[in-house]
Amino acid sequence: MTSSVGIDARALKRALSDGDEIALLDVREAGEFAAGHPFLASSAPFSRFEVLLTRLVPRRNCRVVLYDDGLSGRAEHAADLARRLGYGDIRVLIGGARGWAEAGFTLFEGVFVPSKAFGELVEQAFEVPHITPAALHERIQRGDALVIVDGRPFNEHTKMNVPGSICVPNGELAYRAEFYVPDEETPVVVHCAGRTRSILGAQILRDMGIRNPVFALENGTQGWRLAGLELERGSSRRVEAVPGLQALGAMTMQARALAERWNVAFARASDVNAWGRDETRTTYVFDVRSDLEFAAEHLDCAENAPGGQLIQSTDVWAAVRGARIVLIDDNEMRAVVVARWLRLMGWEVYALAGGQAAWPDIDVATSPVIVPSAVRNLESALIGKELLLDTQPSMSFRAGHISGARWTLRSHLADTVKDVEIGRPIVLCGGDAVVDGLIASDLRSMGYADIRALKGDPAAWKAAGLPVVSTPNEPPDEEAIDFVFFTHDRHSGNLEAARQYIAWETGLVARLDAQERAVFAL
């Protein structure tokens, strides 16, 4: 393994605001990241590092700083993998997260921290009106005319929602308003699970100039439960209707007026093509339409990042500070609305001029993304001499796995197989294709040749007659570093966890130093 060039915490802190492109990637697992990370870090767990690296940092000559816990060597290993993929400017943070903290800099718990802090700043800057759960419940009980909108994606809405709400993700609020706002008088309440999307959703509607009273539900579904109120579960209400051609045309004109008011810039197809060939700058192209629309038709060079979620979790999509972002949609409205917020978050962002009509003129090569080689499936029955390596997430392993299987993470692999003879067959169980492919590649580099993957999940294995067991405490919490324990049960009845989460969200802004606060254009 080649030794990496190190960078100390203070030098990294300066680099993060020097104006040149830089990506700070945390190669620890998701649970470790959520336990504490620098403000501008993105999570790229070693378990699927190569795949995430090529997506988060598409330009191979961009500055990249990797870090881990300062002890495990994962950052050095990841740096070696990055160099093999052609990344030429890789550094490792000396001392990892521990070194960052020892230099006096803050490690932020939780996930989507920049977006969460931004939401709190938006509430302050725009004085977003809110309504308490008790007050909303009283209006519902009285039978008042109300529209309650859930600004989260449908998969979150159906798990739990404020009773009677309809799912309209934040990125769709402006685009589909005609289908859920019945008149100009009915109050509209936007909720999410906590605070950020309620605040931003309400302000999106206010920005659109609708005359209805608009409110953010204070503390979302968690606030609802803390008020002693019951949530609805299993709702299938959602707005999927598409505006007609006349409405789309009017919306484009409105989008142009809003862009001028908000100083949102447009990019022509020729600009996008030129930027795609520019080897000195990173350009992300995000399609902010819904996942269903993207699945039906999209540009190969674009990644689907539904608008509301792109604002809510920007660090998951764009890791390179100083990069350009181009947003595309069908008629400019959603791209302009999302661009307005990303611009205030400090990004250089453009909406594609012409919407879908400009798509045929875009000729940008798709950035090469690592796809691990598929692992051959186990075609015959287990004969007892194989080593079963369970690559499911830790909580899934606890819930059900084949008796005798060893649970492993990629970063634990060497220890997991240190007593296994090189010629022994190995069967990977339960993981997804990406994780299994990367683990199989690592096993081959160690000398193991007979590697297969067992299809299915615990239910299928049990149906096939295999002995499936559960181990509620295995792996133990300290080894389950892939699981985000940070207030993880706040939606499962743990009201104290909900209180802690809300206190964390509302307290973020006070923890920002001057450099971190200056990221935002608010």
C-alpha positions in Angstrom: 0.0 0.0 0.0 1.4 3.4 -1.0 1.8 5.9 1.8 -0.5 8.9 1.5 0.3 12.5 1.8 -1.2 13.8 5.1 -2.9 17.1 5.9 -3.4 18.3 9.4 -6.7 19.6 10.7 -5.8 23.3 10.6 -4.6 23.1 7.0 -7.7 21.3 6.0 -9.9 23.9 7.7 -8.1 26.6 5.6 -8.5 24.6 2.4 -12.2 24.2 2.9 -12.7 27.9 2.4 -9.9 28.8 0.0 -12.2 29.0 -3.0 -10.8 26.0 -4.9 -12.7 22.7 -5.4 -12.3 20.2 -2.6 -14.1 17.1 -1.4 -13.9 15.9 2.2 -15.0 12.3 2.5 -15.6 10.3 5.7 -14.8 6.6 4.9 -16.1 5.4 8.2 -19.4 3.6 8.3 -22.7 5.4 8.5 -23.1 5.0 12.3 -19.6 6.4 12.9 -20.3 9.3 10.6 -23.5 10.2 12.4 -21.8 10.0 15.8 -19.7 13.1 14.8 -18.1 14.6 11.6 -16.8 17.9 10.3 -19.5 20.2 9.0 -18.7 20.0 5.3 -17.9 16.2 5.2 -19.8 13.7 3.0 -20.2 10.1 4.0 -18.5 7.5 1.7 -18.3 4.4 3.8 -15.5 2.0 3.0 -18.1 -0.8 2.5 -18.9 0.8 -0.9 -16.2 3.3 -1.2 -15.2 3.1 -4.9 -18.8 3.3 -6.1 -19.6 6.4 -3.9 -16.3 8.0 -4.7 -16.9 8.0 -8.5 -20.4 9.4 -8.0 -19.6 12.0 -5.4 -16.3 13.2 -7.0 -16.7 12.6 -10.8 -13.5 14.6 -11.7 -10.4 12.6 -11.2 -8.0 15.6 -10.6 -10.2 17.2 -7.9 -8.6 17.7 -4.5 -9.9 14.9 -2.2 -9.3 14.6 1.6 -10.2 11.3 3.2 -10.5 10.5 6.9 -11.4 7.8 9.3 -11.1 7.4 13.1 -7.4 8.0 13.0 -6.6 4.5 14.1 -8.1 1.9 11.8 -6.1 2.6 8.6 -9.3 2.7 6.5 -8.5 6.1 5.1 -5.1 5.0 3.9 -6.6 1.9 2.3 -9.3 4.0 0.6 -6.7 6.5 -0.6 -4.8 3.6 -2.3 -8.1 2.4 -4.0 -8.7 6.0 -5.2 -5.3 6.3 -6.7 -5.8 3.0 -8.6 -9.0 4.6 -10.0 -7.0 7.5 -11.3 -7.5 10.1 -8.6 -4.3 12.1 -8.5 -4.7 14.6 -5.6 -5.6 12.5 -2.6 -4.7 13.3 1.0 -5.5 11.8 4.4 -6.5 13.8 7.4 -3.8 13.3 10.1 -5.5 11.8 13.1 -8.8 11.4 11.4 -12.0 12.7 13.2 -10.1 12.5 16.4 -7.4 14.9 15.0 -10.1 17.3 13.9 -11.6 17.5 17.4 -8.2 17.8 19.1 -7.5 20.8 16.9 -10.5 22.5 18.5 -13.0 22.0 15.7 -16.5 20.8 16.1 -17.7 17.3 15.2 -21.4 17.5 14.4 -23.7 14.6 15.3 -26.5 13.5 13.0 -26.9 13.5 9.2 -27.6 16.1 6.5 -26.1 18.7 8.9 -25.6 21.6 6.4 -29.1 21.3 5.2 -30.5 21.1 8.7 -28.6 24.1 9.8 -29.8 25.9 6.6 -33.4 25.2 7.5 -33.0 26.8 10.8 -31.5 29.9 9.2 -34.3 30.1 6.7 -36.9 30.1 9.5 -35.1 33.0 11.1 -34.4 35.0 7.9 -37.9 34.6 6.4 -39.9 34.5 9.6 -41.7 31.5 8.4 -45.1 31.2 10.1 -45.7 28.1 12.1 -48.6 26.3 13.8 -48.4 24.1 16.9 -49.6 20.6 16.8 -52.2 21.4 19.5 -53.6 24.3 17.4 -53.7 22.3 14.2 -55.4 19.4 16.0 -58.0 21.8 17.3 -58.8 23.1 13.8 -59.1 19.5 12.6 -61.5 18.6 15.4 -63.6 21.7 14.6 -63.9 20.6 11.0 -62.1 23.8 9.7 -61.3 23.8 6.0 -57.6 22.9 5.8 -55.0 21.5 3.4 -52.3 19.5 5.2 -49.4 18.6 3.0 -46.6 16.2 3.8 -43.4 17.5 2.1 -41.5 14.2 2.3 -41.2 11.5 -0.3 -44.0 8.9 -0.5 -42.0 6.1 1.1 -41.7 8.3 4.2 -45.3 9.5 4.1 -46.7 6.0 4.1 -44.8 5.0 7.2 -46.4 7.8 9.3 -48.0 11.1 8.7 -50.2 13.8 10.3 -53.8 12.5 10.0 -55.4 13.6 6.7 -52.2 14.9 5.1 -51.5 14.3 1.4 -48.0 13.6 0.1 -46.6 16.3 -2.1 -42.8 16.3 -1.8 -41.3 19.8 -1.4 -39.7 19.7 -4.9 -43.2 19.2 -6.4 -45.1 21.8 -4.3 -45.0 24.6 -6.9 -45.3 22.3 -9.9 -48.5 20.6 -8.7 -50.2 23.3 -6.6 -53.3 23.4 -8.8 -54.1 19.8 -7.7 -54.1 20.3 -3.9 -54.8 24.0 -3.3 -58.6 24.3 -3.9 -59.0 28.1 -3.6 -57.2 31.2 -2.3 -58.6 31.1 1.2 -58.0 27.6 2.6 -55.0 27.5 5.0 -52.2 25.2 3.9 -50.0 23.5 6.5 -46.8 21.8 5.5 -45.4 19.0 7.7 -42.4 16.7 7.7 -40.9 14.4 10.3 -39.1 17.2 12.1 -38.4 20.8 11.1 -36.4 21.4 7.9 -38.8 20.3 5.2 -41.8 21.8 7.0 -40.0 25.2 7.1 -38.7 25.1 3.5 -42.0 23.7 2.1 -44.0 26.5 3.7 -41.5 29.1 2.4 -41.6 27.7 -1.1 -45.4 28.2 -1.2 -45.0 31.7 0.3 -42.4 32.5 -2.4 -44.8 31.4 -5.1 -47.2 34.1 -4.0 -50.2 32.0 -3.2 -52.7 34.0 -1.2 -53.6 31.3 1.2 -52.4 31.4 4.8 -49.4 29.1 4.9 -47.9 27.5 8.0 -45.1 25.1 8.9 -46.2 22.5 11.4 -43.9 23.0 14.4 -41.6 20.0 14.8 -43.5 17.9 12.3 -44.7 14.4 13.2 -42.3 14.3 16.2 -43.9 17.4 17.6 -47.3 15.8 16.9 -46.4 12.8 19.0 -44.8 14.9 21.7 -48.2 16.7 22.0 -49.8 13.4 22.8 -51.5 13.0 19.4 -51.6 9.9 17.3 -50.2 9.6 13.8 -51.8 8.0 10.7 -49.9 5.0 9.2 -50.2 3.4 5.8 -51.6 6.4 4.0 -51.6 6.1 0.2 -52.6 9.7 -0.5 -50.4 11.5 -3.0 -50.6 14.0 -5.8 -49.3 12.5 -9.1 -51.4 14.5 -11.6 -49.4 16.3 -14.3 -50.3 19.9 -15.3 -51.8 20.4 -18.8 -49.9 22.0 -21.6 -51.5 25.4 -21.0 -50.6 25.3 -17.3 -47.1 24.2 -18.1 -46.6 27.1 -20.4 -47.9 29.6 -17.9 -45.6 28.0 -15.3 -42.6 28.5 -17.5 -43.3 32.2 -17.7 -43.7 32.3 -14.0 -40.5 30.4 -13.5 -38.7 33.0 -15.6 -40.1 35.8 -13.5 -39.1 34.1 -10.3 -35.6 33.4 -11.6 -35.1 37.1 -12.3 -36.4 38.0 -8.8 -34.2 35.4 -7.1 -31.1 35.9 -9.3 -31.2 32.3 -10.5 -29.0 31.9 -13.6 -29.9 29.7 -16.6 -27.5 27.5 -18.5 -28.0 26.7 -22.2 -27.4 23.3 -23.5 -24.2 24.6 -25.1 -23.0 25.7 -21.7 -23.6 22.3 -20.2 -21.8 20.6 -23.1 -18.8 22.9 -22.6 -18.7 22.4 -18.8 -18.9 18.6 -19.4 -15.6 18.8 -21.3 -14.0 21.2 -18.7 -11.3 19.2 -16.9 -10.6 22.0 -14.4 -14.1 22.2 -12.8 -16.6 19.7 -11.5 -20.1 19.9 -12.9 -23.0 17.9 -11.4 -26.1 17.5 -13.5 -29.2 16.7 -11.4 -32.6 15.8 -12.7 -34.9 17.2 -10.0 -38.2 15.6 -11.2 -39.8 12.8 -9.4 -38.3 9.3 -9.4 -41.2 8.0 -11.4 -40.7 10.6 -14.1 -37.0 9.9 -14.1 -37.6 6.2 -14.5 -39.8 6.8 -17.5 -37.3 9.1 -19.4 -34.1 10.8 -18.6 -30.7 12.0 -19.8 -27.9 9.5 -19.3 -25.6 12.2 -17.9 -28.1 13.2 -15.2 -28.5 11.8 -11.8 -32.0 11.7 -10.3 -32.1 14.0 -7.2 -35.8 14.8 -6.5 -35.8 18.5 -5.7 -37.0 18.4 -2.1 -34.5 15.7 -1.1 -31.6 17.5 -2.9 -32.2 20.5 -0.6 -32.8 18.3 2.4 -29.6 16.2 2.0 -27.3 18.1 -0.4 -24.2 16.4 1.1 -25.5 13.0 -0.1 -25.5 14.2 -3.7 -22.7 16.8 -4.1 -19.5 16.4 -2.1 -17.2 18.8 -4.1 -17.3 22.3 -2.6 -16.9 24.9 -5.3 -18.5 22.7 -8.0 -21.1 23.8 -10.5 -24.6 22.3 -10.3 -27.0 22.2 -13.3 -30.6 21.3 -12.5 -32.9 20.0 -15.2 -36.6 19.3 -15.4 -39.4 19.5 -18.0 -40.5 23.2 -17.9 -38.0 25.1 -15.7 -40.3 25.6 -12.7 -38.9 22.9 -10.4 -35.3 23.6 -11.5 -35.7 27.3 -10.7 -37.3 26.7 -7.3 -34.6 24.2 -6.2 -31.9 26.4 -7.7 -33.1 29.3 -5.6 -32.5 27.3 -2.4 -29.2 25.8 -3.4 -27.9 29.2 -4.3 -28.8 30.4 -0.8 -26.9 27.4 0.5 -23.8 28.7 -1.2 -23.7 26.6 -4.4 -23.0 27.9 -7.9 -26.2 26.6 -9.5 -28.0 26.9 -12.8 -31.3 25.9 -14.2 -31.3 24.4 -17.7 -32.9 26.9 -20.1 -35.7 25.4 -22.1 -36.4 22.4 -19.9 -37.0 19.1 -21.6 -37.1 20.8 -25.0 -33.3 21.4 -24.6 -32.5 17.8 -23.7 -31.7 16.6 -27.3 -29.0 19.3 -27.6 -27.1 18.1 -24.5 -24.1 15.9 -25.4 -22.2 15.2 -22.2 -20.3 12.0 -21.6 -21.6 10.0 -18.7 -19.0 10.0 -15.9 -17.6 6.5 -15.5 -19.0 4.9 -12.3 -17.5 1.8 -10.7 -19.8 -1.3 -11.0 -18.3 -4.2 -9.1 -18.1 -7.5 -10.9 -21.1 -9.8 -10.2 -20.5 -12.7 -7.9 -21.5 -16.1 -9.3 -24.6 -17.4 -7.7 -24.5 -20.6 -5.7 -26.3 -23.1 -7.9 -26.1 -26.2 -5.7 -27.2 -26.9 -2.1 -24.9 -26.1 0.8 -22.7 -29.1 1.7 -21.4 -27.9 5.1 -17.8 -27.1 4.3 -18.4 -23.6 3.0 -17.8 -20.5 5.1 -20.9 -18.5 5.2 -20.2 -14.7 5.3 -23.3 -12.7 6.0 -23.0 -9.2 4.4 -26.4 -7.9 5.4 -26.6 -4.6 7.5 -26.0 -5.3 11.1 -29.6 -4.9 12.2 -30.8 -7.2 9.4 -28.3 -9.8 10.6 -29.7 -9.5 14.1 -33.2 -10.1 12.8 -32.4 -13.2 10.8 -29.4 -15.1 9.3 -28.4 -18.7 8.6 -27.1 -20.5 11.7 -23.3 -20.5 11.7 -22.9 -17.6 9.4 -20.3 -14.9 10.3 -21.4 -11.3 10.0 -18.9 -9.0 8.4 -18.3 -5.5 7.1 -15.8 -4.9 4.4 -13.5 -3.1 6.8 -13.6 -6.1 9.1 -13.0 -8.7 6.4 -9.4 -9.4 7.1 -10.1 -10.2 10.7 -13.3 -12.2 9.9 -11.4 -14.6 7.6 -8.0 -14.7 9.3 -8.5 -18.3 10.4 -10.0 -19.5 7.1 -7.9 -21.7 4.8 -7.3 -20.2 1.4 -8.9 -23.1 -0.4 -12.1 -23.1 1.5 -15.3 -22.2 -0.5 -16.9 -18.9 0.7 -20.6 -18.1 0.3 -21.8 -14.5 0.6 -25.3 -14.2 2.1 -27.8 -11.5 2.1 -25.9 -8.4 0.9 -26.6 -6.3 -2.1 -24.8 -6.7 -5.4 -22.5 -3.7 -4.8 -21.3 -4.8 -1.3 -20.9 -8.4 -2.3 -19.0 -7.5 -5.4 -16.5 -5.3 -3.5 -16.1 -7.9 -0.8 -15.6 -10.7 -3.3 -12.9 -8.6 -5.0 -11.1 -8.1 -1.7 -11.3 -11.8 -1.0 -9.8 -12.6 -4.3 -6.9 -10.2 -3.6 -6.3 -12.3 -0.4 -6.1 -15.5 -2.5 -9.6 -16.9 -2.1 -10.9 -18.2 -5.4 -14.1 -20.1 -4.8 -16.6 -17.4 -4.0 -20.3 -17.6 -4.5 -23.4 -15.6 -3.6 -26.5 -17.1 -2.0 -29.6 -15.4 -3.4 -32.6 -14.5 -1.3 -33.3 -13.2 2.2 -33.9 -14.9 5.6 -37.6 -15.6 4.7 -36.5 -17.3 1.5 -33.8 -19.3 3.2 -36.2 -20.5 5.9 -38.7 -21.5 3.2 -35.9 -23.5 1.5 -35.3 -25.4 4.8 -32.1 -23.6 5.9 -31.8 -23.0 9.7 -32.4 -19.3 10.2 -31.8 -17.8 13.6 -32.1 -14.3 15.1 -29.5 -12.8 17.5 -30.9 -9.6 19.0 -27.5 -8.6 20.6 -25.2 -10.0 17.9 -23.3 -8.1 16.6 -23.1 -5.9 19.7 -23.8 -2.2 19.4 -20.1 -1.3 19.4 -19.5 -3.4 16.3 -22.6 -2.4 14.5 -20.9 0.7 13.2 -23.0 0.7 10.0 -26.2 1.5 12.0 -27.1 5.1 12.9 -28.0 4.9 16.6 -28.3 8.7 16.8 -31.9 9.1 18.0 -32.8 6.2 15.8 -36.0 5.3 17.6 -37.5 8.8 17.6 -40.3 7.6 15.2 -40.9 4.4 17.1 -42.5 5.8 20.3 -39.3 7.0 22.1 -40.4 10.5 23.0 -37.2 11.3 24.7 -35.3 10.6 21.5 -37.7 12.9 19.7 -37.0 15.7 22.2 -33.2 15.1 21.8 -33.5 15.3 18.0 -35.5 18.5 18.0 -33.1 20.1 20.5 -30.2 19.0 18.2 -31.8 20.6 15.1 -32.7 23.8 16.8 -29.2 24.0 18.4 -27.2 23.6 15.2 -26.9 27.2 14.2 -25.4 28.2 17.6 -22.6 25.6 17.1 -21.4 27.0 13.7 -18.2 28.9 13.7 -17.8 32.0 11.5 -16.4 30.0 8.6 -19.2 27.4 8.7 -21.8 30.1 8.9 -20.3 31.9 5.9 -21.0 29.0 3.7 -24.6 30.2 3.4 -25.7 33.2 1.4 -28.3 34.2 3.9 
